[in-house]
Each structure stands twice: as structure tokens, then as C-alpha cells.
């Protein structure tokens, strides 16, 4: 197994914290809410969960809040409605909820636990570790949720750092506008990671349980270089090259820096799920959301990538880099319509016969 790389979002509650700069991700959760609620009502086989007293759900890649609390509360409310509709009105049995918040060990769990909603109607637990492997006992979870997390690769593809490889990514920090060899290396690593992810979840979830994934991605009819976040990451790479030309860092350092994310199409995800064979596809849909403003987008990307950039380049370039990035975001966003297709909702159900 590859060594797992952790890329935590900015912790705390400061100006560039993920807590204050995750509106893009929140909008995706809101866009998916109605569809997830409908799936719970129509697809969740709650009566088949033997002597159900505690409903167990997990949010994978939860970060520090507040988005995870919104997603979890939506699911708890929808399951509660489903449960009440299928029980006799005079039944005294109340369903309790246990929620597992998962992220890498380096995640700011202190910030997460400090921000837990005081009026929550569930028991909260933290589960540190990579979701690319097993996290829970067999058949112990009824529902998995993950939003804007599974697009993170377990590590940068090895070929990116090999100057003798055709996939050496000179002059770029991502695959979006790089060579086909670079794209194929990223894609192969994503497929391997997703296969491991689904194998682990298939072990952990009960038959009839649901897995909801909100992924940054793009519709089938578009080219991968047109994916919204692919274009944004390419823009950040161009800013790093400009910073290098000013002498604030070296081009060699830019050449050796790669963002370990992959933005899949619906078709790519569908192929991986079908090959795994443990889940039926209940919903697979491209979601639209309102176009972000440049400053919000710039702060969002900084909250997500600042730690990785600082570790590689040092903190001295941050202000210049993100000032330049914000200006370029303004130019790029002016070419988009009012709404953007930047997310996918993939809702899966655990089969009984695998």
C-alpha cells in the first residue's frame, strides 16, 4: 500500500481558516440536500436493519466544520422522518444516532469538537485515519457521507517526481493542461484509490445501507481540462510560475510541486463503481451552483492549499501569490455564466449478494 499523504485544511478560526472559507463546499452540500433526502425516504431499507436502536453514520473527510454539521444534521433529520413514517404511531421506541467524524490525524479536531452544535441530537465521535483504508468494524455503519474529500489522492503519483518519466510534470502543478502522460498517471492513481475506498466501505456498511458522495467533477460531455476546479488549480500554477520569474522562488521548486487531486467525470466514477460490484447506483447527477466571487474563491483555495504550499515553498510567497491569484480569478470567472457545473452527486446502495 502507498504511504498516505495528509493534506489538512487550515485549522483554527482565523482569517484564512477553512471554518471561515468553505462556502464553495457548503453550496455543494446544499445543492445535494433534496436529492439525498429523497434517496433516504425511498431507498434506505431501515426495516431490514435488525433490531435497530442506534443509527450509525459517518462523514469521511469532515475537516473542521461547519459544513460537516450541516450535512450530518440533514441526514439525521431525514432518517428520523423515515423511521417515524415506518413505525406504529403508538411505538415508544426512539431511534438514537451516533455520528463518526473522520479525517486525517493532522486535522484540527480541537476546532471541530469546539464547534460541535450544542443542541445536536446525536452522539459525536472522532475517527482519525485515512478513508483510503478500513476505519470501522464489518457491517457496522448504516450511512456514509463524504463531501469534497474523495477527490484527494492518497499521495502525489510517483511519476510526477521522476525526471526520467514521460509523466514528469515540468512547468505545471496539476494534470489539467499538462501532457496526456501526466493525466493518465493521475487517473490511474485515482482509480486505484477509489477502488480501495469502495472495497473498505463495502466491508463496513450494512447491506441496504447508503453511501453519498459529493465530488468536485464535471459532466460527461466536457473535457477534463474544462472542469471548474481544474481550471482554478491551473491558474494557481501559472501564478507560481510568475512568482518564480520574479525570483521569489525557483522554477525547479514549481516543477517538483504537484497538487494531489483528481476531478472525475460521471462516466469515470460509474465505471469504477460497476467494476467494484458491491453497490447499486441510485443517483448519479451533475449539480449546478452559483458562481463564487473572486475573493471568496481565492480565500477558499488558500484555506485548502496553504499548508501544502507553505511546506514546499515557505510562507514568504503567500501574500504575493494569493493577491495575484485573486486578480486572475476575477478575469477567469468573468467568462463563466451565473451558475457553474462543478460537483457530482453519487449515491450508492450496498447490495445483498456481494
C-alpha positions in Angstrom: 0.0 0.0 0.0 1.3 3.5 -0.8 2.2 5.8 2.1 -0.8 8.0 2.8 -0.2 11.7 2.5 -2.3 14.1 4.7 -3.3 17.5 3.3 -5.3 19.1 6.1 -7.3 22.3 5.6 -6.3 25.3 7.6 -7.4 24.8 11.2 -8.5 27.3 13.8 -10.9 30.1 13.1 -8.6 32.8 11.7 -8.9 34.9 8.5 -7.7 32.1 6.2 -9.2 29.2 8.1 -11.3 26.5 6.4 -14.0 27.3 9.1 -14.4 30.7 7.6 -13.6 29.9 3.9 -15.6 26.9 2.7 -18.6 28.4 1.1 -18.0 26.7 -2.2 -18.2 23.3 -0.4 -21.2 24.3 1.6 -23.1 25.3 -1.6 -22.5 21.8 -3.0 -23.9 20.2 0.2 -27.0 22.5 -0.1 -27.4 21.6 -3.8 -27.4 17.9 -3.0 -29.6 18.0 0.1 -33.0 17.5 -1.5 -31.8 14.5 -3.6 -30.1 12.9 -0.6 -33.3 13.3 1.5 -35.4 11.7 -1.3 -33.0 8.8 -1.5 -33.2 8.2 2.3 -37.0 8.3 2.1 -37.2 5.9 -1.0 -34.1 3.8 -0.9 -32.9 3.3 2.8 -34.1 -0.1 3.9 -34.5 0.9 7.6 -36.9 -2.0 8.4 -34.3 -4.6 7.3 -31.7 -3.3 9.8 -32.1 -5.9 12.6 -33.4 -4.6 15.9 -32.3 -1.1 15.1 -31.8 1.1 18.1 -28.8 3.2 17.1 -28.3 4.5 13.6 -24.6 4.8 12.8 -23.4 7.3 10.2 -20.0 8.7 9.3 -18.8 11.8 7.5 -15.5 11.0 5.8 -13.0 13.9 5.3 -15.1 16.1 7.7 -12.4 18.8 8.2 -13.1 21.3 10.9 -16.7 22.4 10.3 -19.2 24.0 9.9 -20.1 22.1 6.6 -19.9 18.7 8.2 -22.5 19.6 10.8 -24.9 20.8 8.1 -24.6 17.6 6.1 -24.9 15.4 9.2 -28.0 17.2 10.5 -29.7 16.9 7.1 -29.1 13.2 7.2 -30.2 12.7 10.8 -33.4 14.7 10.2 -34.2 12.7 7.0 -33.6 9.3 8.7 -35.7 10.3 11.7 -38.6 11.1 9.3 -38.2 7.9 7.5 -38.0 5.9 10.8 -41.1 7.6 12.2 -43.1 7.0 9.0 -42.4 3.3 9.2 -43.2 2.7 12.9 -46.6 2.5 14.5 -47.8 5.8 15.9 -48.0 4.4 19.4 -44.5 3.0 19.4 -42.4 4.3 22.3 -39.1 3.2 20.7 -36.9 6.2 19.9 -34.0 5.9 17.4 -30.7 7.3 18.7 -27.9 8.5 16.4 -24.1 8.0 16.6 -22.1 10.2 14.2 -18.4 9.5 13.4 -16.4 12.4 12.2 -13.4 11.2 10.2 -10.3 12.9 8.9 -6.5 12.5 8.9 -4.8 12.6 12.2 -3.3 16.0 11.4 -6.8 17.5 11.0 -7.7 20.2 13.6 -10.0 18.0 15.7 -9.9 20.5 18.5 -11.5 23.1 16.3 -14.1 20.5 15.1 -15.1 19.5 18.6 -15.2 23.1 19.9 -17.6 24.0 17.1 -20.0 21.0 17.6 -23.6 22.3 17.7 -24.7 22.4 21.4 -28.2 21.4 20.5 -27.2 18.3 18.5 -29.4 15.2 18.8 -26.6 12.7 18.2 -23.6 11.3 19.9 -20.4 12.5 18.3 -17.1 10.7 18.0 -13.9 11.5 16.1 -12.2 8.8 14.0 -8.7 9.8 12.8 -7.3 7.9 9.8 -7.3 7.8 6.0 -10.5 6.8 4.3 -8.5 5.0 1.6 -8.4 2.1 4.0 -10.6 0.5 6.6 -11.8 2.6 9.5 -14.7 0.7 11.1 -15.7 -2.9 12.0 -17.5 -5.0 9.4 -21.2 -4.2 8.7 -21.3 -1.6 11.5 -22.4 1.6 9.6 -25.8 2.4 8.1 -24.8 5.5 6.1 -21.6 7.1 4.8 -21.4 10.7 3.6 -18.4 12.5 2.1 -18.3 15.9 0.5 -15.4 17.4 -1.3 -12.9 14.9 0.1 -12.7 11.8 -2.0 -11.1 13.8 -4.9 -7.9 14.0 -2.7 -5.5 11.3 -3.8 -3.7 9.2 -1.2 -0.4 10.8 -2.5 1.0 12.6 -5.5 1.6 10.0 -8.3 5.2 8.8 -8.1 5.8 9.6 -11.8 5.4 13.3 -11.1 8.8 13.4 -9.3 10.7 11.3 -11.7 12.6 13.4 -14.3 13.2 10.4 -16.5 9.4 9.6 -16.7 7.3 10.8 -19.6 4.8 11.9 -16.9 7.3 14.3 -15.2 5.2 17.4 -14.8 7.6 20.2 -15.6 6.2 23.7 -15.6 2.8 22.6 -14.1 1.3 21.7 -10.7 -1.6 19.5 -11.9 -2.7 17.5 -14.9 -5.4 19.9 -16.2 -3.4 21.4 -19.1 -0.4 19.0 -18.9 0.5 16.1 -21.2 -1.6 13.0 -21.7 1.1 11.0 -19.8 0.5 13.2 -16.8 -3.2 12.9 -17.0 -3.0 9.1 -17.3 -0.7 8.9 -14.2 -3.2 10.9 -12.2 -6.2 9.0 -13.5 -4.6 5.6 -12.8 -3.8 6.6 -9.2 -7.4 8.0 -8.7 -8.9 4.7 -10.0 -6.7 2.7 -7.6 -7.6 5.0 -4.6 -11.3 4.8 -5.4 -11.2 1.0 -5.7 -9.6 0.8 -2.3 -12.2 3.3 -0.9 -15.1 1.3 -2.2 -13.7 -2.0 -1.0 -13.3 -0.6 2.5 -16.8 0.9 2.6 -18.4 -2.3 1.2 -16.9 -4.1 4.2 -18.0 -1.5 6.8 -21.6 -0.8 5.7 -24.6 -3.0 6.3 -26.5 -4.4 3.3 -29.1 -1.9 2.2 -27.1 1.0 3.7 -26.4 4.1 1.7 -23.2 5.9 0.6 -23.5 9.6 -0.5 -20.5 11.2 -2.2 -20.4 14.8 -3.3 -17.3 15.2 -5.6 -15.9 18.1 -7.5 -16.1 17.0 -11.1 -17.7 17.6 -14.4 -20.4 16.3 -16.8 -19.6 13.6 -19.3 -19.8 15.9 -22.4 -17.0 18.2 -21.2 -13.2 17.6 -21.5 -11.4 17.2 -18.2 -9.4 20.4 -18.7 -12.8 22.3 -18.6 -13.7 21.1 -15.1 -14.1 24.2 -12.9 -11.6 23.3 -10.3 -9.1 22.0 -12.9 -9.1 25.5 -14.4 -8.7 27.1 -10.9 -5.7 24.9 -10.0 -4.1 25.5 -13.4 -4.5 29.2 -12.7 -2.7 28.8 -9.3 0.1 27.1 -11.2 0.5 30.0 -13.6 0.7 32.3 -10.6 3.5 30.2 -9.0 5.5 30.4 -12.3 5.1 34.2 -12.3 6.3 34.3 -8.7 9.3 32.2 -9.8 10.1 34.6 -12.7 10.2 37.4 -10.1 12.9 35.4 -8.2 10.7 34.8 -5.1 11.1 31.0 -5.6 12.7 28.8 -8.2 11.2 27.2 -11.3 12.7 23.9 -10.1 10.6 24.1 -7.0 7.5 24.7 -9.1 8.4 21.7 -11.3 8.5 19.5 -8.2 5.2 20.7 -6.7 2.0 18.8 -7.7 -1.5 19.1 -6.2 -2.8 15.5 -5.4 -6.4 16.0 -6.5 -8.4 14.4 -9.3 -11.7 15.8 -10.7 -13.6 12.9 -12.3 -16.4 12.8 -14.8 -19.7 10.9 -14.0 -18.6 8.3 -16.6 -15.3 7.6 -14.8 -17.0 7.2 -11.4 -19.7 5.0 -12.8 -17.1 2.6 -14.4 -15.2 2.3 -11.0 -18.5 1.6 -9.1 -19.6 -1.0 -11.6 -16.2 -2.8 -11.6 -16.4 -2.9 -7.8 -19.8 -4.6 -8.0 -20.8 -4.2 -4.3 -23.1 -1.2 -4.8 -26.0 -0.3 -6.9 -26.1 3.2 -8.4 -29.2 5.0 -7.1 -28.3 8.6 -8.1 -25.5 9.9 -10.4 -26.0 13.5 -11.3 -24.1 16.7 -12.1 -25.0 19.6 -9.7 -25.1 23.3 -10.5 -24.3 26.0 -8.0 -23.9 29.8 -8.1 -20.6 31.1 -9.4 -18.4 32.3 -6.5 -16.9 35.7 -6.3 -13.1 36.1 -6.9 -12.2 37.0 -3.3 -14.3 34.1 -1.8 -12.7 31.7 -4.3 -9.2 32.9 -3.6 -9.7 32.6 0.2 -11.2 29.2 -0.3 -8.3 27.8 -2.2 -5.9 29.4 0.3 -7.7 27.7 3.2 -7.4 24.4 1.3 -3.8 24.5 0.0 -1.9 27.0 2.2 -0.4 24.3 4.4 0.9 22.3 1.3 2.2 25.5 -0.4 4.0 26.7 2.8 5.6 23.3 3.4 7.0 23.3 -0.2 7.8 27.0 -0.8 7.8 28.6 2.6 5.4 31.3 3.8 7.2 34.3 2.3 5.4 34.0 -1.1 1.9 33.6 0.3 0.6 37.2 0.2 2.1 38.0 -3.3 0.9 34.6 -4.6 -2.7 35.0 -3.5 -3.0 38.6 -4.4 -2.0 37.7 -8.0 -4.3 34.6 -7.8 -7.3 36.7 -6.8 -6.8 39.1 -9.8 -6.5 36.1 -12.2 -9.7 34.5 -10.7 -11.6 37.8 -11.4 -10.5 37.5 -15.1 -11.4 33.8 -15.3 -14.7 34.0 -13.5 -16.0 36.7 -15.9 -16.0 34.1 -18.6 -18.5 31.8 -16.7 -22.2 32.0 -16.6 -24.1 32.8 -13.4 -24.2 29.2 -12.5 -21.4 26.6 -12.8 -21.4 22.8 -13.0 -18.7 21.9 -10.5 -19.9 19.0 -8.5 -21.3 15.5 -8.8 -23.7 13.6 -6.5 -23.1 9.9 -6.4 -25.5 7.9 -4.2 -24.9 4.2 -3.8 -26.6 1.4 -2.0 -24.9 -1.7 -0.6 -26.0 -4.8 -2.5 -27.0 -8.0 -0.6 -25.4 -10.5 -3.0 -21.7 -9.4 -2.9 
